[in-house]
Amino acid sequence: MTGPSHSPADHDCRKLRSRLRMGLLWVLLLSSLLSAVSGAADSKAVTTTLTTKWTDTPLLLEASEFLAEESQEKFWDFVEANQNIEGEHDDTDQAYYDLIVKKARAVLSSVQVNMLKFALSLRAYSATVHSFQQIASNEPPASGCSAFFSVHGEKTCDEDSLAELLKTAPQRPKPFLFKGDHKYPGSNPEAPVVILYGQFGTPEFERLHQVISSKVHEGLATYVLRHYVANPSEKKVYLSGYGVELAIKSQEYKAKDDTQVEEAEVNATMFGENDPVDEVQGFLFGKLKTVYPELKEQLKELRKHLVESTNEMSPLKVWQMQDLSFQTAARILAAPAAEALTVMKDLSQNFPTKARSITKTAVSSELRKEIGENQKFFKGTLGLQPGDSALFINGLHIDLDTQDIFSVFEVLRSEARVMEGMRSLHIDTPFIHDILKLNVQPSDSDYAVDIRNSAIYWINNLETDHRYSSWPYNVQELLRPTFPGVIRQIRKNFHNLVILLDPIEESTTELLGVAEMFYANNIPLRIGLVFVVSDEDDVDGMQDAGVALMYNRVPIGGKLSVGDVVKVLEKKFPYVEVSSVLGADSTYDSSRQDGRAYYQQTGVGPLPVVMYNGIPYQREQLDPDELETGELATDQDVVDFIMNQANVVPRINPRVLSTSRTYLDLSDTNNFFIDDYARFSTLDTKEKSTAVANSLNYMTKKDDGYIRPVTFWVVGDFDKPSGRQLLYDAIRHMKTSNDVRLGMINNPSAAVSAETSRVARAIWAAMQTQSANNAKNFITKLAKDETAAALEEGADIGDFAVGGMDVSLFKDAYDGPKFDFLLSHAAYCRDVLKLKKGQRAVISNGRIIGPLEEEEVFNQDDFLLLESIILKTSGERIKSKVKQFGIEEDRASDLVMKVDALLSSQPKGETRVEYDIADDRYSAVKIRPKEGEVYFDVVAVVDPVTRDAQKLAPLLLVLKQLVNVNLRVFMNCQSKLSDMPLKSFYRHVLEPEVVFQADGSFSSAPWPSFWTCLSLLSSR
């Protein structure tokens, strides 16, 4: 690290008790980044730069990593279009950059292109590219190769050698592949792995890429690309996105070097003559120079005079400081809206030299009143006190203290993706922001099953049993202070312990012993048992020990037998006939089957299972917030309240309940269908998903016009028993719920032919030619194994027609010669759903659940679970918004499905803040968005004389240039200040895109520049 260099005059100034402090407030993408701060003297200037430890990386490679985060498909499209760009641009850096942006426009929207420019300015992906370079350093290239292949550890850049290495590759272990590796589409996963290390955009890469891609098309290789720069630059990567402070130790004095030739105070250069808004004592010189260009020299002299008088650093009186916050706000709000942010940046970042002139600013009563009214709102809804700051982007809170520019970039990118997706679905911008406010992300809380079931034998009841009658009954007792870890003794069933067990297992004794201990010691816990025993009709307690229901008379390590039970019963109840208790006709046998049915329905896993309030293996305390908000009252059934929470589901299925989820991209609108396989095969992933959605017809419970918020796509080979069983269970569930619609995608196990697709073709023909109800009844019959068996034996498909079907029309479609829909379905399952032939999956509102294992059961209860989750988290809320559009029901159901997939696919973040701030006439800077385009709703609350204002102003300026914004900046001023609010100068290094010099070369570095007299400054 080097400090700033100084002229002799500066050296003399330093002797007059002045010290320099430059604190770098910066944030970087990776913790491994190393900062290097340098200062340079240009006249009286102090500048800083920040560099990485590694060398510069090509912007073309960084752009590709940006695209890779969008999709691997876009990454490879970009690589294919830029295999060799030598000769496509002149030798200047700017021409190289412009070519990258031009090529990116082919695969990105205009908003995404701006995001790419910002990412390149931040050098956000330089570390990613360098990580590939580090990996390549562990595999040094073959001699004389600037790009090379690595085939299971053996390296070459020769085409003939590659063929030989592929033959011998199975003799060597496959290499480890990283999550960020780029795998060429269509690669054969069973083939040898070939890693190409190279820099795309060069002739050598083009040659090797064409060689290996041809091998992939022949099914001979899995192609993986890793970036490798053979001759890396010696320059370091200059970073942006950080702040620099120049602090003043004291304003009690100022020193002046009078040995130098008298000249204009160099403080004048603090402002920079080329600033777009050069405000001095209320004069906007940037505006004046534009309006009166003929007075340029006179304005320059006036500015110089005002600056010399403005930059007095003499201390202010206490009474002069009291209103500085309001006066600064008034100065900002007096500027034109387009320039107000620049004024705020200038005033806050140069406040020590601006304060004296600001004290002369008058503050209107309307401004004071409106700020006061807004501050009541800020405190009540946002928790902000006067002087606090906050930033919201589309309702998402951006914490200025903890979130860096890279996290802000990710928020912008994610929000842009969602908004553009909804816009492509023809949703108007005002509705887009309404839909964004819906919190549709899956819950992080543990899921619980409903314990309100007759299969549970409750040992006690805290609310009705006499032994608990002395306990208080009021739920407000939960708010009474108590020692940590103490369960409050309240006569309410807040805590419910349910044990599911098989009585003959050894572990049963221990679990029931624990339950008995809880009961005997009056622990406020309701205890229930579920006995999971044989549910066969011909089994009774005389044959099955589990049915006999006894324990604690078994040798250690042994199992309970019927004989053990009979002996104990005969001893305890000598006058009772044992068969009357354990026999098939016993009154105690009536609920025997309920326990196993409840266990199978809940799917909670292997026995024994312990559940607390329905949550397996968890013990959580009731949150008292519900009491404070009045959601839980004393006269309410506590168990009903607990079981009605969003995390209570009818069944536990880890595959369904997992928060790690994959979604289809359904945010496209096109007129493609699956009836032309040749055309379908040329579509990209998003277009294929839309074509499939366009082509599907759905089965529903009723044929009425109704918006259905849940859409299931069942995927499988319907000519195989496993595929038909999945379809049959889906149909059974669909017939119980009018909120569900069901579509089918066939994934054939074998090559498509008339013999291998009888059921699949019959399903398709019925959906295309018959009424919804007739098709549903016919397909239900087709899903049964006996129907498929009869068809295989040569039965006529018309024999299975249901009443009302147009059989001739159906048979014409069934016997048609074209199999395009089957070929398209097979290609979709392979290329988009990533399924192997014949594998099954379920897609619920765009969420892919699968591939299901060969023997995995996914039954009617699982479809019910899926439906309940969708309805609770997203379906109903999105449906209520879509209803407002007034569109036809089938299209509305499609829109619910697509919007749900789009919103749910986004990373889970904080809940959006809803604000309705009406008072913005006098106290807010307002910048309206461009009409007809999606926009970001940005709300900032700031005190203009705080450190947050110094950081926020440049960020908002960049946002305004980067994206279309509806921006409101509310002033949150403090009154009666007793001290100088800002005692330092500040610069923030941030640009919306890469900056170039006049000759077209990269600007040497983004840096903050302080033009000031060092005699005024000192370090602490």
N, C-alpha and C positions, 0 to 999 in steps of 0.2 A: 504494500500500500504506500502510495506516495502522496505527499501533501502538496498544496498549491505553491507555485513559484512566484516570486515577487520582484517588482522593480525596486531600485534603490530608494525611491520615494516611499514605497510601501514599507520598506524595511525601517525607515525612520518613523513612519506612523506607528509601527508595531511597538516602538520603544515607549510610546505614550500610553502605557497600560492597556493596550488592545490585544486581545487574543481571538483566534478564529476557531469557531466550532462548526463542523459540518456533520450533522447526524443523518445517516442514511436510514430512512424509514422505507424499507423495500421488502417486497415479497416475491418469491420465485416459485417456479413449478415444482422443482425437486429439491430435497434437502441437500443434495450433493453439490448444488451450485455454489461456486466460490466467488465472492465479490472482490473486485479490484477497484479502488477508488483513486482517481487521479485528478489533479487540479492543474489548470493551465492559466497562465496570465496573458490576457490580451488586453492591453491597456490596463484598466482597473477591474477586469472581469475575473470572477471565480467560477469555474465550471467543474462538474464531476462526471465520471462515466462509471459504468458497472459492467463487468465482463464475466464470462464463465471461465472455468478451468480448461474446458475442451476447445478444440478448434472449430472454426466456422463450418456450417453444414449447408449444402445446396438447398435453395428455396424450393426447387422442384420436388425434392424428396420430402420436404416438410409439408408441402401442399398435398402430396399423396397420402400422408398420414392423417391429415385433416379429413380427406375423402374416405379413408378406411374407417373412420369412426361413424361416418354416415352409413356406409355399407361396403362390404367386400366387392360387391358388384361394381360400384362406382370407382373403387380403387383400381380394379383391373381395367375398366373402361379408360381410365385416365392413363394407366401404364401403356395400354395398347395404342393410345393416341399420341404418346410421347416416347416411343421406343428410341427414336433418334431425332433430336431437335437441332442438331448442328446444321447451320445454314438456313434455319427458319427465322433467325433474328440477327441483327447486327451485333457488334461486340460490346455494346453498352449494357450496364446492369439494368437500366430502366427498360430497355427493349426485351431483355430476358424476363424480367418481372411481368411486363405487359403480355408477353406470350403465355406465361403460366396462367395469368388471370383469364386470358382469352380462351385457352383450352379448358379451363375449369368451368367456364360459362356453359359449355356443352352439356354438363351433367349436374349443374347446380342452379338454383333459382337466384334471383337478384339479391335477396336478403342473405342467402347462404354465401354468395360471392363476397358480400361485404364482411361477413363473418370470417371468411378465409383471409381477406386482406388484413383484418384485425389480428388474426392468429399469426400471420407472417410478421406483422409489426411487433407483436409480443415475443416472437420466436418461440411460441408455445410448444412446437413439436421438434425443436432442435435436439432436445434431450432424448426424444424417442429415436430419432435418426442416429444419434451418436451411440445409443445402446446397441443398435445393430452393428455399428462399426466396432464396438468392443467385443461383441460375439465373434465377429469375423477375425479379430486379432488372435483368437484362440485357434483359428484354422488358417494359417498362412497360405497364400495362394501358391499354385504351381509356378515355377519359374517362367517369367515373361508374360504372365496373365494379369490383365487389369480387371477382368471379371472371370469367374470360374465356377465350375460345378463341384459340389461335394456329394458323393454317392456313398452313403453309409460309411463316411470317414475317408474315402479315397477321393482325391481331387484331380481335376483336369479342366482344360479349356479347349480340348480337341474333340470334335464331333465323333470321330472314329473311336477314340478312347472311351467316350461316354457309352457307346453301344456295348463295349466289352465290360465296362464297370456295371452296367445294368444287368448283364447276364450273371455276374458273380456276386451281385448285391445280396441275394438271400443267404449267402454264407457269412455275412457280417450283420451285427445288430442294427436295427433302425435307429436313427438319431432322435434325440429328445426334441420335441417341438414346443415352442413357447406359445403362450396365449396370443401374443401380438403378431405371430408369424402370418404371412399372407399366402394362403393356399389357393392355387389356380383352380378356377371352377371346372368341374368335370373330371378332376383327378381321380384315378382309381385308388381307393383306400387300401386295396390288397397289394398294389404294385410297390416296387422299391421307391424310397423317398429321395428325390433329387433336389438339393438346395442350391439355388443360383445366387451367388454373391456378386452383386454388380450395381452400377449406377445407371438407372434407366435414363434415357436421353442421350446416350452415347452410342457410336457405331458398334462397339464391341458387345454392349448389352443387346442391341438389336439382333446381332448374329446369333448369340447364344439363346436368347429368348425364343426365337423362331425354331431353333433346333429342339429345345425341350418342349415347347408347346405342341409341336407335331408328335412327339412321343406320347404326350398326354392324350391327344386325340386318338392315338392307336391303342390306348389303354395300357401303356407300358410303364407309366411312371406317375408318381404323386409329385407335383411341382410346387416347391415353396420358394418364395422370393425374400431375400434379406438384403437390405441396403449395404453397399460397400463402396467407399470412395478410395480408389487406388492412390491418388495423389491429393491428400487433404490440404486445405488451405492452412497457411501459417497464422492467419489472423484468428482472433478470438471472437466469440459471439457477444455483441453488444446488446444489453438487455434494456427493457423499459418496464414501466409499471411500478415504479418506486418513487418515493418522495425524498426531498432534501430540505433540511431546515438550516437557516443561517440565523443564529440566535444573538440577541443583544443582551449583554450582561447588565448594563445600567443606562438609564437616561438622565442620570443626575448631572452629567457633564458631557461635553464633547470636545475632542482635541482636533486641532487643525494644523497641518504642516504648512507653515507660511514661508518656508524656504523655496517652495516651488513657484514657478511663474503663475501669476494670477490668471485663472481661466474660469470658464463656467463651471459651476459646481457639478462634479461628476455624478452627483445623485440624480441629475437629470436623466442620465442613461439608465437609471433603474427602470424606467418605463419602456424603453425600446421604441425608437421612432417609427418602426413598421408595425406596431401593434394595431390590430384591426379597430379596436376601440381604445383611444388614447385619452382617457378622461383625466382632466386636471381642474380642480376647483369648479366642477360642474360643467366645464366645456368638453364636448366630445370632439376632439381634434380629428379623429379618424373620419367622423361624419362631415365635419367642416371642410376637410381637404377634398372630400368627394363632391360636396355641393359647390364649393368655391375653389376650383383648381387654380384659377388665376391668382389667388391670394396665398399661394403655397408658402412663399418666403415670409410674408408678413405673419401668417399663422405660426410659422416655425419660431419667429422671434417672440410672439406673444406666449407661445407654449413655454419657451425657454425662461421667460420672465416669471410666469406663474409657477413653474417647477421650482425655480430658485427660492421663491417665497413659500411654496408648499412644503418643501422637504425640511423645514425647520424641525430639529429633533429636541427642541426644548420641552421640558416636562409640562404636562397639562395639570391644571388645578382639578381637585376632586369634583367640584361641581360641573366642570367641563366633561368629565368622563361619564357622568350618570346616565346620559341619554345616548351614548355612542352606539349601542346596539340598534335602537330605533332609528337613529339618524343614518346609520349605514344602510339599513333596510330601505329607508326613504330614498336614499341616493340610488340604490339599485333599482327600485320600482319606478323611479322617474325616467330611467333609460328606456328606449324602445325595446319591446319584448325580444326581438331577435338578438339584441346586444346586451340584454340584462345579465346573462350568465357570464359574459366576458367582463362586465363591470364588476360583478361579484368576485370573480377570480382575481381581478386587479386589486380591488380594495382589500380583500382578505389576505392575499399573499404579500402585499406590500403595506400592510396596515400601519406599521410604525411611522412611515413617512406620509401616510394619508390621514392620520387621525386628526391633526390640527385643522385641516380644511373641512373634515366631516363635521366638526363641532359647530360649524356655521349653517348646517342644513336644518331647515324647519321640518317638523313632523306634524302632519295633519291629524285632527281629532278622529277622522274616519278611520285612518290607519291604526291608531292606537286602539280604538274600540273594536275593530274587526279582529286584530291580533288577540285582544283579550278574550273575545268570544271563542275564537278558535282554540285558544289554550285550554279552555274548559273542556272542549271536545278531545283535544290531544291527551289530556290527563285522564279523562273518563274512559276512553276507548283504546288508546294506544299506550297509556302508561307513561306519557312524556311530560316532564316538568318544563317550565320556561327555561330556555337555553339548551335543551336537549335536541338531538338530531336523529333523523331516521330516514331511510330510503326504502321505497317499495317499488318493485317491478312486477306489474300484473298482479299485485297483491302479495307477492312474496317479499318477506322482509330481508333486506340485505344489511347485515351487521357490518358497519364500517370499521369496527375494531378487530373483528376476527376473520372476515372474508376478504380475500385478496382479489386482485384483478382477474386472476385465472378462474376463480370460482364464479365471479360475476360473468365472465365470458361463457362458462358452461351453462349458467342460468339463461343467458340471452339465447344461446344456441338451442337449448332444449325448448324454450318458449317459442322461438321462431319455428321450430319443427312442428310443434303442435298447432300453432295458429295457421301456418301455411297448409297443413294437412286439412284443417277444418275449412279453410278457404277453398281448397280444391274440391271439397264436397259441397260447394255452393252455399255455405252458411255465411250469412251477412256478418260484418264485423261487430256490430253491437251484440249480437247473439253469441259470438265467439267469446267475448269477455264474460258474458253471463255463464257460459258453459265452463270456462276455465275455473270459475269459483267453486265448482263442484269438487268435493274431495272424494275421489273414486279410487284412491290407492288401497291395496290390501292392508288389512290391519296387521300390526306387528305383535299384537297380543296373542296369548295362547288361546286356542279354540277350546270350547267346552261343549259337551253333549247335554241334551235336555234330561234332567233327572226326575221329571214329573211323569213317572211311569209306574204302572201297577206291578211290574215285575220286581220292584225294589221292596224288600221287607224292612220297614223302619223299626229299629229297636226302641227308639225314644222320639219324643216330640217336645222341644223346648217350650212351645207355646201352649200346650194343653196338659202336659204331665204335672201331677201334683208336686213332685219333688223339686220343681223349679218355680213354684208359686211365689216364693219370697223375692224373686229377682224383679228388677224394674222392667216395665213393659214398653216404655217410651223410646222410640228410636233416637231421640235427641241425646240419649245417654252416650251415644258414640262420640259426641263432641266433648264430653267431659274429659279433662286431662287424666292420664294414667301413666303408670311406669311403662317404659319401652318393653315390647314383647308380651305384654299382658293381654289376654283375650277377655274383653269385657263381658261380664255376666248379665246379659240382657235376654229377656224372655221372648226372643225372636230367633227364627231359624236362619241366622246369617251364615252360619258355618255348617256345611253339609258334607259328611264323609261317606262315600259309597264304595264298598268293596265288592268286586266281582271275583268269584272264586269257584274252584271245583272242590267240593268237600273231601274228596279222597286223597288230595295231594298233601304232602307233609307241610308245605308252607302255609296251609290254611290255619294250622294250630297257632302259629306265631302271629299271624295277622289278626285272628280273632282274639288272641290274648291282648294285643295292643288295644283293640276296640273295647274290650272289657275293662281295661285299665282306664280308658277315657271315661267310660260310663260310670264306673265305680267312684271316680274322683270328681264327679260333677263338672267335668270340662264342658263349657258351652258349645257342644258339638252334637249335631243330630247325626246319628249313625244308621246307615242302611246297608243291607246285604243283598246281593244278587247271586243265587246259586245256579251255576251253569252246569247242568246235568243232562243226561240223555233225554231227548224229547220224542223218542220212538213210542208209538202207541202201545206196543206189546211188551214194554218194559215197565216193571214196577219196582217198588222198594224191596221185594223179596229176591230180585235178581241183580239189582244194581246198587252198589254201596253208596254211590253219589246220590241216588234218589232217596236212599234211606236217610241221608242227611244226619250224620253223626261224626263226632271227632273226639280227640283227647283220650281214646282208649286203644291207641295204636302204638306198637313198639317203635322206638326211635329209628328212623330210616325206613320204616315200613309204610304200607298203604292200608287205608280203612277197608274192611271187608264187611259183607252182609252179616256174617256171623258175629262180628264185634257189635254191630248195632242191635241185633236180636238179643244178645246176652244182656246188654245194658237195659234195653226196654223191658225184658222179662224181670230183671231185678228191680227196676224203678217202679214198674207198673204191673205187678203180678196178676192183677185181676182183669187185665185188658188183653184181648186177643190180638196178637201181633199182626196178623193179616188184615185186621180192620184198620190198622194204622198204615201199614206198608203196602197193602194190596192195591190192585188196579182200580177197585171200586171205592177206595178210600176217599173221604171228603178232602183229605189233605193233598190229593193228587191233582186237584183241578187246575192249579196254577203252575204245575211243574214245567210246562213247555214255555211259559212266558220268559223265564230267566235266560234260556239259550236264545230265544228270539230277540230279546233286547240286546244281548251280547253281540249277536251277529249283525244286528241293525246298526249298532253304534260303531263297529269296526275299530275298537280301541286297542287291539293288539292281543298278544298272547297273555294267558292267565298266569298268575293273578293280576288284577288291575285295581289300583286305588285311585279314586277320583275325589278331588276337593272342589265342591261347587261345580261339578261336571268337568273339571279340567284334570286330565290324567297327570298324576304325580306332582301336582303343583299345590302350594299352600299360600294363597295370597290374601291380604287383608282387604276388607271392604273399604273403598275410598269414601271418606266423609264428604267429599265435594257434592255428592248427590243430595245430602241432607241440607247443605247450605243453599243449594239452588232450588230446593223444594221438590225435587224429582221423586224423593222417597218420603212417604208420610207414615205416621204410626199405624194408621188403620189399613195400610196396604199390605198385601201378602208379600212377604220378603222373598220367598222362593220364586214367586211369579216375576218379581222385579229382577232378580238375578238371572232367571232363565230367559228374560226378554231382551237381554243385552245383545249387541251386534255380534259378539264373538261366540254365541251359543248356536251350534249347528246340529242337525239331526244325526250326523255320522262323522266319525274321524277317519279321513283318508289322507295320509301324508302327501300323496301325489297331488291331490286337489287343493289341499290347504297350504302347500308350500308357497312362500313369498318369492321364491326364485322362479320367475315366469317368463315365457317366451310368447310373443304376440306376432300375428301377421300384420303386415302393413297394408291396410285396406283404404288408405287415404288417397285413392286415385279415382278418377272418373273417366271412363272410356266406353266405347261401343264394341269392344271385343267380346267374343264368345268362344266356347270350346268346340263348336261344331265343325271347325276347320283346323285340323291338327297342324297342317303345314304352316299356317299363319300363327297359331298358338305357340308353336315351338320357337318362334323368333322373338317373342315378347320377353321383357325383363321380369324380374321377380314380382315387383309391385303390379305390373300390368297383368301378369298371369293370375294373381289373387283376385284382381277386379274382374277379369274375364270369367273365372269360376263363380264368383258371387253373382255376376250378371246372368249366368246360365242356370243357376239352381232354382228349382221349384220346391216349395216347402209343404210338409204335412203339418196340420194343426188340429187341435181338439175340436174346434168348431170352424165353420166356414164364414163366420161373421167378419165384418170389417173392424179390426181391432189392432191397435199398435201393440206388438209383442216385444217386450224388452229383452227376451232371452232367445238366442239363436244357437242351436246345436248343429254342427256338421259331424256326422258319424263317418269315419274313414275305416275301410276294411275291405277284404275280399269277400263279397256277399255270396260267392259260390263255395265258400268254405264254412264249416260249422262255427268257428270262432267269430268270423265276421258277421254271420247271421245272428248269433246270440247277442252280440253287442248291439246290433240294429234292433233286435226284438226287445231288449231291455229299454232302449231309448224310446221305442214306440209305446211301450207300456207306461213309461213315465209321461210322455207327451200327452197321452189320453187322460191324464189326471190333472193337467194344468193348462189353462188357456193363456198363460203368459209365455208359452214355449212354442217355437216352430222348429221343425226338424228337416234338415237337408242331408243328402247322402253323396259321398264321394267313393268311388270304387278303386281299390288298390289291388290289382290282380296279382296273384302269386306266380302265374305262368304267362307265356306269350298270349296276347289277345287273339281269340278265335271264337267261332260260334259255339264250339263244344265247351270252352272254359268260361263262358260268360252268360250262361242261360239266365240265371237269377238276376245278374247285373243288368242285362239288356231288358229283361221284363220289368224291372223297377223303373228304368229310364223311360221305357215306352209308356208305362202307365202314368208316370208323372207328366209326360208330354201330351198325352191324348185324352185322359179321363178327368172327370170332375174330381175336386179335392177329396171328397168323402169316399167316392168309389176307389180312387187310387190308394187311399189310406187303408181301406179294408182289404184290398187285393194284396198290397205289399205286406200287411200283417200276416196274411196267409203264406206269402212267399218266404217269409223269415223263418218259418217252421221247417225243421229238418225233414219231416216226412214229405213235404212238397218238393224240396230239392232232390230227395232220393227218387221220387217218382219221375221227375224231369230227366234225371240221369239215366233212368231205365227206359226212356223213350216216350213218356206220357206227353200228350199234346198240351201246350201251355194254355190253350183255350179252355181246357177242362177245369181250370182253377179260377175261372172268371167269377166275379161276384155279381149279384143282381144289379142291373142298371148300367153295366159296362157296355160300351160300344166295342164289341169284340173284333169286328173286322178292321176298324180303324187302329185298334191296339195291335193286331197281328201284322198289319202293314208296316207299322213302325218297328215292331219286334223283329221281323224278318228282313229288314232293310240291310243292304249290303255294306253300308258304311259303319266303321267302328271308331270314327274320329273322337267321339265323346269319351270312349274308353281309353284311347291312346292319350288324349289330353289329360284325363284324370291320372293315368299312370305317370305321365311326365311331371304333373304337378306334385304328386306324392314324392317322387324321386328328387326333383330339383328344388322345390320350395319347402315342403314339409320334412325333407331329409329322411324319408322312410325307406326301408328296404321293401322288396316285393312281398306283398301279403301282410305287412305289419298293420296293426290297428292303431287308431288314435281318435281322440274326441277334440273338437275345436268348439269352444264356447265363447261367443262374442269375440272371435279373433284370437283367443288364447289357445295355444297348442298344448294339449295334455297327451303326452306320448313321446315315443312309441310305447305302447303297452306290451308288456312281456307276453310270451306265448301262452302261459297258463294264468296270467293275471286276470282276476275277476274285476270287472267294472260293471256294476249292476244298477238296477233301478234306484236303489238308495243313493248311489253315487251321483246319478243324474239329479236327484232331488237335492243333494248337497250342493252341487254346482249351481243349480238354479237359485237356491236360497242365498248363496254367497253373492251372486250377481245382483239379485234384487236388493239385498241389504246395502251393498257397497256402491253400486253404480246404476243398475238398470232402471229402477223406478225414477231416480232423479234425472237421468238423461231423458227418459221418456217424457217427463213433465215439461222439459225444455223443448223437446222436438214437437210436442203437441202444439206449441205456440206458433210453429211455422205454417200450420194449416195445410199440410201436404197429404197425399193419398196414403192409406194405411200401410200397404206393402212397402212403399218407398220409405215411409217413416220408420218401419221396423228395420229396414236395411240401414238407415241412417243411425239409429240407436246402436246397432251392432258395430258399425264402423267408427263412430265417435267413442264408444266404450273401448274398443281396441286401441285407438289412438291415445286416449287419456291414460288408460291403465298401463300402457307400455312405457310411460315416462318414469324416470327415477323418482323414488319416493322422497319428498321434501317436506318442508314445514307447511302447515295449513295456511291457506291464503287469508289475508286480512281484508275484511270488507269495510270500506270507509265511504262515507257519504258526506263530504265536506262541502257545504253550500257557500260559505262565506269566502269567496276568492276575488271579490271585486277590487279591493284596495291592497290586500296584503300578500298577494301571490303573483309570481311570474308565471305566465301561461303561454305555452307554445302549442298551437293546434296541429294535429297530424294532417298529412296529405290525404285528401278524400279518395275513396276507391281502393285504398291499399290497407293491408293489415297493419296495425300499429301496436306498439308497446305502451301500456298505460303506466307512466312513471310519476310517482308522487314522492316529493322530498319535503321534509320538515327540517329547518335549519335556522340556527342563530348565525347571522353573517359575520360575527366577530369571534368565531371559535375555530379551533383546529379542524373540526369536522368540515367547516365551510371551506377551509383551505384545500382539503382533499376532495370534497364533493363537487366543487365548481368545475375543475378540469375533467372529472369523470362525466358529469352531465354534458359538458361541451362535446366530449367524444361520443357519447351516446346519441346526441342530437345529429352528429354527422354520420354515425354508423347505421342507424335504423330510423324508421318512421316512428315518431313518438308523440303521444299526447302527454305533455309534460306540465306539471304544476309544482312549483316550488313555493312552499308556505313559509313565511317568516315566523320564527318562534323566539322573539326577542326577550332579553332580560332587561329589567328596569333597575335604576338606582345602582349602577356599577360604582364601585369604590376604588377600582384598580384598572390599570391598562389591560384590556382583555387579551390582546395579542402582542407579544413582545419579540416576535421573530418574523423573519421573512421565510417564504416557503415556495418551493417549486415542485411540481409533479411531472414526471417524465412519462408521457402517454400520448401516443399518436394513433389515429384510426387506421392508418396504413403506412407502408414503408415509405421513407422519405429519401429523396435523391438530391444530388447537387446539380448545378446548372449544366455540367458536362455529361449528365446521365449516369454518373457513378453513384454507388450507394453513399448516403451521408455517412461520414466517418463514424458517427455514433449519435444516438439520441442523448442529449444531455440538458440538464438545467443550467441556466446561466444567471449569475448574480452580478449586476453592474452597480457597484457602490464603493464608497470610500471605506477602506478597511479600518480607518481611524474611528469610525462610528461603531464598529463591531468588536465583539470579543467572545471568546469561548468560555464555557463553564466546565 
